[in-house]
Each structure stands twice: as C-alpha cells, then as structure tokens.
Amino acid sequence: MIDDSYDLRTPEQIDLQYDLAGLGSRFMAMAVDMLIQGAVVAALVAVFGLGGAIFAVSFRDLLGRDGFLVLSVGLAVAVLLIFLFTWGYFLIFELIWNGQTPGKRVAGIRVLTTRGEPVTLVHALVRNLLRLVDMLPTSYMIGVICILVTRRGQRLGDLAAGTVVVRERHAELPRTLPPLDPTLALPPHLASAFSGDDVRLARDFLLRAPYLTRARRSELGGQIAATLRARLQAAGQPIPPDLTDDRLLPGVAALRA
C-alpha cells in the first residue's frame, strides 16, 4: 500500500522526506497535459491536413493529378509531427523543466529519482517508453493498479526507471543567505578541511531551515553538523570545544564553494 511520504538518505548520510503525489494530483496533471496535447494535435491537423486539402482544391487546375500527392504529403507530415510531439512531450518537458510537465507544474508535483536527485535523459526515456504499457488496457489501468499497490506509488515506468513522483515544496526559498556574523567566521586551518559540496550542503540547509519545524530543523542540522565535523576529523584538525552547530553551519556556508 502506498505511503503518504517517502524517506531517503543522501550520499552525505542526510535524511530527507518527501510527500508522495497521490492519484488525484497525478490525474490532474495528466488531464492538463492531455488538453495541451489535444490542442496542439488539432492545430497540426488543421494546418497540414485541412490546409493541404484547401491548397489542393484551390490550385487543382495547376496541380492536376499532383493535387492528391500534395494532400497525401500534408497528411503524412501531420501524422509524423503528431507522433513526435505526443511521444516526446513528456520526455522533453521532464528534462528541461527538471521533472515537470505543464500539467505537473499546475498540479504541484515533480518527478525525482529514488535518491532524490533530478531525472536524467535515461530516467525520463525509460519511464516514458513504458508509459505505453501503463496505459493498457485502457485509461492507464495498469499504471493505476501499480500506483495503488506499490509502497512508493510507482507505476511500471517509475519502477523501471527508478523514479518517484512527489509533491512540490511550495515555500519559496530565499536566493541568498544574509551576511555572516563576523564572529562566526571559521579560522583558515579549519576552513581548508571543507569541500565545495560541504559548503553547498550547509547553505542549502540554512536556506531551508526557516521553513522546517523546530524539531526537524534541530534533527537535520545535527546530522549535517556531524557530517561536517567528520570532515575535520578526516583532515586531522582538532575540533574546538566552542564549535557548536550554530557556529559551524553558518561558518561553512560562508566559505567559497
């Protein structure tokens, strides 16, 4: 049975939690995407099908027997463009919009890998190739059954690609951190122990911290601080007794990534 949330541990041994997208939000996203696809398909048929027919009739005297050929070519181009558009719609949008299509953006959901990372070309390709199977026998019946019976709410395409669909976090994070209190700056011999990834990890936490509950902020901050202290130990640097979490995290975040 599907859970409401999905817990994962990053390579830095940090626990994150996502809310899984339900059937309602996924069907809303699909409905919007289908409306967009239908509008584009209708436009293609009108331009290349109906337009070709009008052109062939208007210039029938000039074209003669070639009028039927012109109409056939117009229909063939329309069919090809419709195929490319409908098949590539989800693939292209999920790549360029970081796991979202227009429908997913409206519904507030996003596709991520099971490790919580953005989807790549391989992930998007696999999950959308198997969309044809998920649609069988009708109305995404196989996909719906898989979503209901799997713990992470995954359809066949998600299971094969290693992806999950989660609810988007609506809180807008600030783009930059406030200026660092000079008294919190780390001395150079400690700062040299941290990598660019460590700096980005600390910055990301401090940007998100105001939107976390106090308990979650304390728990996650403690995990990240423990990871950063392990970096100091690995570098052979003694850890000052006054290097609390409240000083360590801003200090690392203020370094150059």
For each residue, the residues with C-beta under 8 A, 3 or more apart:
1: 148 149 151
2: 20 22 147 148 149 150 151 152 153
3: 6 20 151 152 153
4: 19 20
5: 17 18 19 20
6: 3 17 18 19 20 152 164 166
7: 15 16 17
8: 15 16 17 18 114 115 116
9: 13 14 15 16
10: 13 14 15 16 115 116
11: 115
12: 197 201 224 227
13: 9 10 223 227
14: 9 10 201 220 223 224 227
15: 7 8 9 10 219 220 223
16: 7 8 9 10 116
17: 5 6 7 8
18: 5 6 8 112 116 164 166 167
19: 4 5 6 166 167
20: 2 3 4 5 6 152 153 164 165 166 167
21: 25 26 107 109 153 165 166 167
22: 2 25 26 153
23: 26 27 144 147 148
24: 27 28
25: 21 22 28 29 107 108 109 167
26: 21 22 23 29 30 107 109 147 165
27: 23 24 30 31
28: 24 25 31 32 103 106 107
29: 25 26 32 33 101 103 104 106 107 109
30: 26 27 33 34 103 140
31: 27 28 34 35 103
32: 28 29 35 36 102 103 106 107
33: 29 30 36 37 89 90 101 102 103 104
34: 30 31 37 38 103
35: 31 32 38 39
36: 32 33 39 40 89 102 103
37: 33 34 40 41 85 86 89
38: 34 35 41 42
39: 35 36 42 43
40: 36 37 43 44 85
41: 37 38 44 45 82 85 86
42: 38 39 45 46
43: 39 40 46 47
44: 40 41 47 48 49 78 81 82 85
45: 41 42 48 49 50 78 82
46: 42 43 49 50 51
47: 43 44 50 51 78
48: 44 45 51 52 74 75 77 78 81
49: 44 45 46 52 53 74 75 78
50: 45 46 47 53 54
51: 46 47 48 54 55 74
52: 48 49 55 56 70 71 73 74 75
53: 49 50 56 57 71 74
54: 50 51 57 58
55: 51 52 58 59 70 74
56: 52 53 59 60 63 67 68 70 71
57: 53 54 60 67
58: 54 55
59: 55 56 62 63 67
60: 56 57 63 64 67
61: 64
62: 59
63: 56 59 60 66 67 70
64: 60 61 67
65: 68 69
66: 63 69 70
67: 56 57 59 60 63 64 70 71
68: 56 65 71 72
69: 65 66 72 73
70: 52 55 56 63 66 67 73 74
71: 52 53 56 67 68 74 75
72: 68 69 75 76
73: 52 69 70 76 77
74: 48 49 51 52 53 55 70 71 77 78
75: 48 49 52 71 72 78 79
76: 72 73 79 80
77: 48 73 74 80 81
78: 44 45 47 48 49 74 75 81 82
79: 75 76 82 83
80: 76 77 83 84
81: 44 48 77 78 84 85
82: 41 44 45 78 79 85 86
83: 79 80 86 87
84: 80 81 87 88
85: 37 40 41 44 81 82 88 89
86: 37 41 82 83 89
87: 83 84 91 128
88: 84 85 91 92
89: 33 36 37 85 86 92 93 101
90: 33 93 94 101 124 128 131
91: 87 88 94 95 124 125 128
92: 88 89 95 96
93: 89 90 96 97 100 101 102
94: 90 91 97 99 100 101 111 119 124 128
95: 91 92 119 121 124
96: 92 93
97: 93 94 100 101 105
98: 110 118 119
99: 94 104 110 111 112 118 119
100: 93 94 97 104 105 109 110 111 168
101: 29 33 89 90 93 94 97 104 105
102: 32 33 36 93 105 106
103: 28 29 30 31 32 33 34 36 106 107
104: 29 33 99 100 101 107 108 109 110 111 165
105: 97 100 101 102 108
106: 28 29 32 102 103
107: 21 25 26 28 29 32 103 104
108: 25 104 105 167 168 170
109: 21 25 26 29 100 104 165 166 167 168
110: 98 99 100 104 165 166 167 168
111: 94 99 100 104 119 123 124 127 158 163 164 165
112: 18 99 116 117 118 119 163 164 165 166
113: 116 117 118 119 120 123 162 163 164
114: 8 152 162 163 164
115: 8 10 11
116: 8 10 16 18 112 113
117: 112 113
118: 98 99 112 113
119: 94 95 98 99 111 112 113 123 124 127 161 163
120: 113 123 124
121: 95 124 125
122: 125 126 161
123: 111 113 119 120 126 127 161 162 163
124: 90 91 94 95 111 119 120 121 127 128 161
125: 91 121 122 128 129
126: 122 123 129 130 157 160 161
127: 111 119 123 124 130 131 157 158 160 161 163
128: 87 90 91 94 124 125 131 157
129: 125 126 132 157
130: 126 127 133 134 155 156 157 160 161
131: 90 127 128 134 135 143 157
132: 129 135 136
133: 130 136 142 156 157
134: 130 131 140 142 143 146 155 156 157
135: 131 132 138 139 140 142 143
136: 132 133 141 142
137: 141 142
138: 135 141
139: 135 144
140: 30 134 135 143 144 155
141: 136 137 138 144 145
142: 133 134 135 136 137 145 146 155 156
143: 131 134 135 140 146 147 155 156 157
144: 23 139 140 141 147 148 155
145: 141 142 148 149
146: 134 142 143 149 150 154 155 156 159
147: 2 23 26 143 144 150 153 154 155
148: 1 2 23 144 145 153
149: 1 2 145 146
150: 2 146 147 153 154 159
151: 1 2 3
152: 2 3 6 20 114 158 164
153: 2 3 20 21 22 147 148 150 164 165
154: 146 147 150 158 159 163 164 165
155: 130 134 140 142 143 144 146 147 158 159
156: 130 133 134 142 143 146 159 160
157: 126 127 128 129 130 131 133 134 143 160 161 163
158: 111 127 152 154 155 161 162 163 164 165
159: 146 150 154 155 156 162
160: 126 127 130 156 157
161: 119 122 123 124 126 127 130 157 158
162: 113 114 123 158 159
163: 111 112 113 114 119 123 127 154 157 158
164: 6 18 20 111 112 113 114 152 153 154 158
165: 20 21 26 104 109 110 111 112 153 154 158
166: 6 18 19 20 21 109 110 112
167: 18 19 20 21 25 108 109 110
168: 100 108 109 110
169: 211
170: 108
171: 211
172:
173: 207 208 211
174: 177 207
175:
176:
177: 174 180 203 206 207 253 254
178:
179:
180: 177 184 185 250 251 253 254
181: 184 250
182: 185
183:
184: 180 181 247 250 251 254
185: 180 182 251 254
186: 190 191 248 251 252 254 255
187: 190 191
188: 191 192
189: 192 237
190: 186 187 193 232 237 240 243 251
191: 186 187 188 194 251 252 255
192: 188 189 235
193: 190 231 232 234 235 237
194: 191 198 199 228 231 252 255
195: 198 199 231
196: 199 200 257
197: 12 200 201
198: 194 195 201 202 227 228 231 252
199: 194 195 196 202 203 252 253 255 256 257
200: 196 197 203 204 257
201: 12 14 197 198 204 205 224 227 228
202: 198 199 205 206 224 228 249 250 252 253
203: 177 199 200 206 207 253 257
204: 200 201 207 208
205: 201 202 208 209 220 221 224 249 253
206: 177 202 203 209 249 250 253
207: 173 174 177 203 204
208: 173 204 205 211 212
209: 205 206 212 217 221
210:
211: 169 171 173 208
212: 208 209 216 217 220
213: 216 217
214: 217 218
215: 218 219
216: 212 213 219 220
217: 209 212 213 214 220 221
218: 214 215 221 222
219: 15 215 216 222 223
220: 14 15 205 212 216 217 223 224
221: 205 209 217 218 224 225 245 249
222: 218 219 225 226 245
223: 13 14 15 219 220 226 227
224: 12 14 201 202 205 220 221 227 228 249
225: 221 222 228 229 245 248 249
226: 222 223 229 230
227: 12 13 14 198 201 223 224 230 231
228: 194 198 201 202 224 225 231 232 248 249 252
229: 225 226 232 233 239 243 248
230: 226 227 233 234
231: 193 194 195 198 227 228 234 235
232: 190 193 228 229 235 237 238 239
233: 229 230 236 237 239
234: 193 230 231
235: 192 193 231 232
236: 233
237: 189 190 193 232 233
238: 232
239: 229 232 233 243
240: 190 243
241:
242: 247
243: 190 229 239 240 247 248
244: 247 248
245: 221 222 225 248 249
246: 249 250
247: 184 242 243 244 250 251
248: 186 225 228 229 243 244 245 251 252
249: 202 205 206 221 224 225 228 245 246 252 253
250: 180 181 184 202 206 246 247 253 254
251: 180 184 185 186 190 191 247 248 254 255
252: 186 191 194 198 199 202 228 248 249 255
253: 177 180 199 202 203 205 206 249 250
254: 177 180 184 185 186 250 251
255: 186 191 194 199 251 252
256: 199
257: 196 199 200 203
